[in-house]
Amino acid sequence: MVNFYQRVALVVSQIPTGRVTTYGQIALLCGMPRRARQVGYALGKGLAWWQDNPPPAHRVVNHQGFLSGNAAFDGHQQLLLEQEGIVVTDGRVDLKKYGWRVTLEQAEQLAASFQRLKI
């Protein structure tokens, strides 16, 4: 499971400031589609693994744009997103406006990183 956590951390660390993505997209980029719940677990329980340089997990929302990881941030997920210029309305982010649009090149670079790092 450590390898999956490392993949999640690497993908989440690539989310640009002012953008959000979904648990499902992270799972897909990790090469493990349909593992969105495991991504949530990795971010919720595994953040302690990355104390020195935690990934920006506050930029991850559910597939409808709702702040579903808010509990992990003691209610501060919305504040953190708003500090980056992301508008949150009724606990939801507009994915069309703020969603991270991963290019094929970026996805290929992530896959190459996994192979190079053997994770």
C-alpha positions in Angstrom: 0.0 0.0 0.0 3.0 2.3 0.5 3.5 2.5 -3.2 -0.1 3.6 -3.8 0.3 6.3 -1.2 3.5 7.5 -2.8 1.7 7.7 -6.2 -1.1 9.6 -4.7 1.3 12.1 -3.0 3.2 12.6 -6.3 0.0 13.2 -8.3 -1.5 15.5 -5.7 1.7 17.5 -5.5 1.3 18.3 -9.2 -2.1 20.0 -8.8 -1.5 23.7 -9.6 -2.4 26.5 -7.2 -5.9 27.7 -7.9 -7.0 24.4 -9.4 -8.8 21.4 -8.0 -9.2 17.8 -9.1 -11.3 14.8 -8.0 -10.4 11.6 -6.1 -11.3 9.6 -9.3 -9.0 11.6 -11.5 -6.1 11.0 -9.0 -6.9 7.3 -9.0 -6.8 7.3 -12.8 -3.5 9.1 -12.9 -2.1 6.7 -10.4 -2.9 3.9 -12.9 -5.6 2.5 -10.6 -9.0 3.6 -11.9 -12.0 2.9 -9.7 -9.9 3.4 -6.5 -11.2 6.9 -5.6 -12.1 5.8 -2.1 -8.5 4.6 -1.6 -7.3 8.0 -2.7 -9.5 9.6 -0.1 -8.2 7.2 2.6 -4.6 7.9 1.5 -5.1 11.6 1.8 -7.2 11.4 5.0 -5.1 8.9 6.9 -1.8 9.1 5.2 -1.1 12.8 5.4 1.0 12.1 8.5 3.4 10.2 6.2 4.3 13.5 4.5 4.7 15.8 7.5 7.8 17.5 6.0 6.2 18.3 2.7 2.5 17.3 2.6 0.8 17.4 -0.8 -1.9 20.0 -1.2 -4.7 17.6 -0.4 -7.2 20.5 0.1 -7.3 20.8 -3.7 -9.1 17.4 -4.0 -12.9 17.4 -4.1 -15.5 14.8 -5.0 -16.7 14.1 -8.5 -19.4 16.7 -8.2 -17.1 19.4 -6.9 -18.2 19.1 -3.3 -15.7 19.6 -0.5 -15.7 16.1 0.9 -12.3 16.0 2.5 -13.2 18.9 4.8 -13.0 16.8 8.0 -9.3 16.2 7.4 -8.7 19.9 7.5 -10.8 20.7 10.6 -13.2 22.6 8.4 -10.4 24.7 6.8 -10.6 23.2 3.3 -12.9 26.0 2.0 -10.6 28.7 3.6 -7.5 27.2 2.0 -9.2 27.0 -1.4 -10.5 30.6 -1.2 -7.0 31.8 -0.3 -6.0 30.4 -3.7 -8.7 32.3 -5.4 -11.1 29.4 -5.8 -14.8 30.3 -5.3 -16.7 27.9 -3.1 -20.5 28.2 -3.2 -22.6 26.1 -0.9 -19.7 23.8 -0.2 -19.1 23.2 -3.9 -16.4 24.2 -6.5 -17.2 24.8 -10.2 -15.1 22.0 -11.8 -15.5 23.5 -15.2 -13.9 26.7 -14.0 -11.4 25.5 -11.5 -10.8 21.9 -12.5 -7.2 20.8 -13.3 -7.1 19.8 -16.9 -4.4 17.2 -17.2 -2.7 17.0 -20.5 -1.6 13.8 -22.1 2.0 14.9 -21.7 1.5 15.5 -18.0 -0.1 12.0 -17.6 2.8 10.4 -19.5 5.3 12.3 -17.3 3.6 11.0 -14.1 3.6 7.4 -15.5 7.3 7.8 -16.3 8.0 9.1 -12.8 6.3 6.1 -11.3 8.5 3.8 -13.3 11.7 5.8 -12.6 10.9 5.8 -8.9 9.7 2.2 -9.0 6.5 3.0 -7.2 
